[in-house]
Amino acid sequence: MKLYTQSPLDVIDWRITTECDNNCPICYACNETKYDDLSEEQIDKIIEKLAKHNCKSICISGGEPTKSNNFDTIMQKLYKNGFSIFLSTNGYKYMDCKDEIEQYIEKLSLPLDGYDEKSNKNNGRNDNSFQKVKEILDFYQEAPHRFPIKVSTVLTRQTCSTAYIEKMAKFLAKYKISIWKIYEFIPENRGKSHKREYTATQQRIRSVQDWIKENKSKFNFRIELVKRSSRDSAYFIIQPNGDIIIPIDEQRRGDVSEINLGNIIKDDFEKIISDWAWKVSKENYFSNIKLRKIKEICLMDLKKLFGEDFTLEKVKDLTQPGEFASNAKVTIKTEKSIIENVRVLGPTRNYTQVEISKTDAFKLGINPPVRDSGDITESAKVT
């Protein structure tokens, strides 16, 4: 069901280039089109429009974003304008320019499709891909960092078995990552030509899902399986030339098509957002971003806020098994400002934690740390 919303854009994906050192047959982002670099004036216009419409966070991706000639410029300008920056990179140039990148990002996402060099090629990644990611993980095993690290894996016919996933989980257990997201393969862009080769059966996907439910508590990071259905009509994507697209899953044909809504540089951005709002699945979009929320709330604080007899009622399940969005909402207040209608997630825990974006932190006048969920030591306080 497509739902209209006039809520501001919380998170957008900006594919700043289609250039990549890999040539993965499963890639959903690369459409083989080569784009000219944007001018600094065009970059400024994009950022100005996003800021005007209260966009909170930008996920920078590609292709491989560090291959873009505009990478440094875009990162600097987004940071100076107060955006939260999530970087999705295969590690191509990361270690060479990590000191600069670390200043800007609030989340780092790394692709990994195997537990060693050989298995990592199962989805078509190149010879250096595994070592590039492993080098970053090894580095942050010792080096302090203020941002969470996410590892993403594409679940294909080649990787979709409980034995394979278990080997990957044991490999990742050596490292300080916050979350491992396992994405069901979707036939989009280059992936359309390889859907027969890489699409896993639903039976095998369910077996992986069952393994995750049974074993996720054994690891010190979250494990989530992201189903294809939850990504339908769920994104606001800026292409390297400024075109705005929304991927629509056409189940009858078995492919994912990208609907072009206009160009953020040339066209009326208000109309683009309005058209997007009619096409987007609000449930999928907000389920994927989950920005403003009380991530965990303890039973004592729940009763203080809502009364002794109050219990959280489930509004909808979240992608993490056992977690749900509840009927309860609160207002976050500091001396500087307030944020209303913050959704409480369930079930109750033994501590209370609020997760907000960098933009929200600036609005509230606080400087919260960026760290793994559940680590609340010396966190900023709100009412």
N, C-alpha and C positions, 0 to 999 in steps of 0.2 A: 504494500500500500504506500503510495506517495503522499506525503503530507506537506502542506504549505506552512512555512514558518517565517516570521520576520525577525527572528533572533539574529544577533550579529554572528559573523563568521568567527568561530573559535580557532579553528586550525585549517590551514590550506597547505596543499602540496605544490611546491614550485620545482618543476623539472627544468633546471637551468641549462641543460645541454642533452643532446642525444649521443655525444661522443662517449666511448667506453673502451677500455682495454680488454674487456671480455666480449664474447660474441655468443652469449647463452641462448640456446634455442627456446628456453622457457620464458625469456624476458617479456614482461607485460608492458614495460615502459618505452622500449626502443621501437620506433616505427620506421626506421631506416631513413627518415627525412633529415637532411643536413640544414641547419639554420645558421644564419649570420648572427654574429654577436650583437647583443643589444647595446645601444649607446648609453652613456651615463645619464643622459636626459631621460631616456626611456625607462631605465632602472628606477630613477627618482620618481617618475610618474606612477609606476606600479606600486612602489612603497607608499607614496602619498595617498593613493586611493585605498590601499589596504588599511592604513592607519586611520583614515577618515571613517572607515566602516567598522572600526573596533575589532579588527582581526587580532587574535591573541598570539598565535604561534605559527611559525612557518617551518615546514619540513622541507629541507633542501635536499634534492635528489637529482637523478639524471635518467639515463646514462650514468656516467661517473662524474659527480659534480666537481671534483678537484681537477678534472681535465678542462673545465671551462676557463676561458681567459678572463671571465668576469667573476670568478669564484671569490677572490679576496674582496673585490669592490662590493659585491652583494652582501657578503657576510658582515663587513664593516658597517655598511649603511643600515642593515637590519638591526644590528646591535645598538647603534647610536639612536635609532628610533624606538628602542624599548621593546622589540619583539623577542619572544622566546624562540630560540633557534634549535631545531632538531636536525642533526646531520645524518644522512644515510649514505654511507660510502663503502666501497669494497676494499678500501685501504690503499688504493693506488699510490697516492702521494702523502698519505696521512702522517707517517712517521717523519717525513722530511719537513713538514710544516706544522707539526702538532702544537708547538708553543704558541703560534698565532691562533690556530683553531680552538685550542682550549679556552682562550679568553672569551669566545663568543657562544659556545654551544651549551645547551642545557640537557641534551640527550644525544648519545651516540649509538647508531644502529649499524651492525655489521652482518653481512650475509655469510652463512656457513651451511653447506649442504652435505658435509661428511665429517668423519672423525679422524681422517688422515688424508694425505695428498691424493691417494688413489680414489677413495670413496667420494671425495669432494668434487671429482670430475663427473660424477654420475649424472648431474644435471647440466653438464656442458661447460662448466667453468674452466678457466685456463690453468696452465701448469703452476703459475705463481699465486693463484688465488688463495689457497689454503695457508701458505706461509705468510702472506701479507696480513691476513686476519689473525693468525696465531701470534705473529710478532706484536701486534697491538695488544692482544689479550695478555701475552707474557709481560709486556711493559707495564700494564696497569695492575698486574698482580702485585707489583711492588710499589709503583709510583702512586702517590695520592692523586685523586681526581674528584672534582666536585659534581660530576654528572653521572647519572646511571648509564649503564651499557646494556643495550638490547642485542641479542643475537637472533637473526631470522633465518628460517629454513623453509624451502619450498618442498611441499609434500607431493611427490610424483610417483609414478609406477615404480621408478628405480629406488626410491627412498622410503616407500610406504610399507614398512613392516615393523613389528614390535621389536624384533632383534636389532634392527638398524637404529631405530629411535633410542633404544636402551644404550647402545654403544655411544651414540652422540651425547646422551645425557651424562654418561659417566665421564666422557671427555670434557664436557663443559663444567662439570662439578669441580674441576681443578681451578676454576677461574672465578673472579669477582664480577659476575654479571648480575643484573637485576631481574631480567626476564628473558625467557626463550620463547619466541613466537613461531609456531609452525603453521605455515600458510598453505591451504589447499591450492594446488595449481589451478590457474585460470587461463583459458585460451584467449589472450588479448595481444594485439599487435603481433610480434614475432611468434608468440606462443600459439597463434591460430594454426600455423602451418605444421605444428608438432603435437597437436592435441591427442592424436591416436597413440603416439609413442609415449607420452608422458602422463596422461590422465590415469589416476589410480581408481580402482573400483571402490564403490561405497562400502562394501563389506570390509575391505582392508583399511579404509579410513576409520570405520567404526572400531576396528580392533586397536588402532593407534589411540583413538579417543578413550577407549576403555583402559588402555595401559596408563595413559596420563592420569586418569581419575584414581587409579590404584596406586600409583607410584609418585605423584607430584610432591607429596609431603616428605619424601626422602631427600629432597634436594634443597639447597639454600637459595634457590631462585625460583621465581614463578614460571610455570610452563602453561602456555595457552595454545590450543588448537583453534585457528581462525578458519571457519568454514567459508566456502565460496559464496554461499547465500548471504552471509553477513557483510560482504563487500559490494553487493549490488547497489548501485545508485548511492554510494556512501562517501564520495569524495568531491572536493572542489580543487581542480588541478590546473595550474598555470603551465602551459607549454613554453619551450624556449623562445618562441616568437611573441608570447603574450596572449595566445589563444587560450580561452577557458574551456575545459572539457569536463564532462561527467561520464564515467564508464557505466554503461547499462548492460546488465547480464541478460542476453536474449536466450532464454532457456530452450525455446523451440529449435533454434539453429545450433545451440550448443556453444556459441561464441559470445565474447564480450565486445560491444561496440562503444566507441567514444563519440558522444554527442557534443558537437561544437556549439557553444553558447555565445560566441563573440570574442572580441579582442579587448583585453583590459586597457591597452594603450590607446586604441583608436575609438572604441565604442562606449556607449552610455553604460557605466558600471552599475547604476541603479537597476537598469533593465536586465543586465546579465544576472545580477543577484536574484531578482524577482523570478526570472526564468529558471534559474537553478533551484530556487526554493520550491517551485512546483514539481520539479523532476526528482529532487533528492528524497531518499528514504530517511526521514528524520530519525527513526529508530536506529538504523544502521550507522548514520553519520555520528550521532552523539554516543552510541555504544562504542564506536571506534576511537573517539577522542577522550571522553571521560576526563575533562579538565577540572572544572570546579566541583569539588565534592568533599564531603566529610568521608574520608576513605574508611576509617574505623571509628567506632564510638563505643565507649564502655557502658555497661548497664547502669552504673551509678550516675554518670552524666546524662544518660537518656532519661532517667526518672527525674533528675533535677530540672531538665528542660521541659518535659512533657507530662510529668505527673507519675505517681507510683504505679498506676494501673496501665500505663501506656506500653504497647508493644509495637514493634516495627511490622508493618504489613507490606508484603511484596507487591511492587508495581510491575516489575519485569525482571527476568533473570539477566545477569551479565555474562560475558563470555567466560569469565573465570568460574569454574564449577563451584556451586555453593554460595556464591555472592549474588546479591540482588540490589536493585534500586528500590528504595522504600517509599512509603507515602509521606514521610517526614521531611520538612524543609526548615532550615534555620537561617538566621542573619548573622554574618560575621562582622564584628565591629572592632575598630581601633580608634585611637584619638583623632586620626586624620580622616577616616572615611568608613563606609559600610558597604558590604555586598549582600544583597538580598537573594532569597530563594535558592539557597545552596542545598542540594539534595543530599540526604543521609543514606549511606549504603549499609546494608546488613550482611551478615548477622553481627550482633554486638561482640566486642573483643574485650581484652583486659586493659586497654588504653584507648584514648581518643586522639585522632590525628586528622588534620585538615590538609588537603593537597590543593594548591592554587598555581596559576601561571605566574611568570615573571611580571606580566602587565598588571595582574591583580595585586601582586605584592607591592608594586610601585604605587598603585591606587591607595592601598591600605597604609602605606608609609612604613613597611617593615622589610627586613632583609632575611628571609628564611633560607636555610641551607638547601642545597640540592643533594639528595641522598636516597638510598634505597628505602622503599616503603617499609614502615615499621620501625625505622631507626629515628627516634624522636628526641634523642639526647640533645640538650641545649637548643631546641627549636625555638623559633620566634613565637610569642604568645599573642593570642587574639581572644576576644570575648564572644 
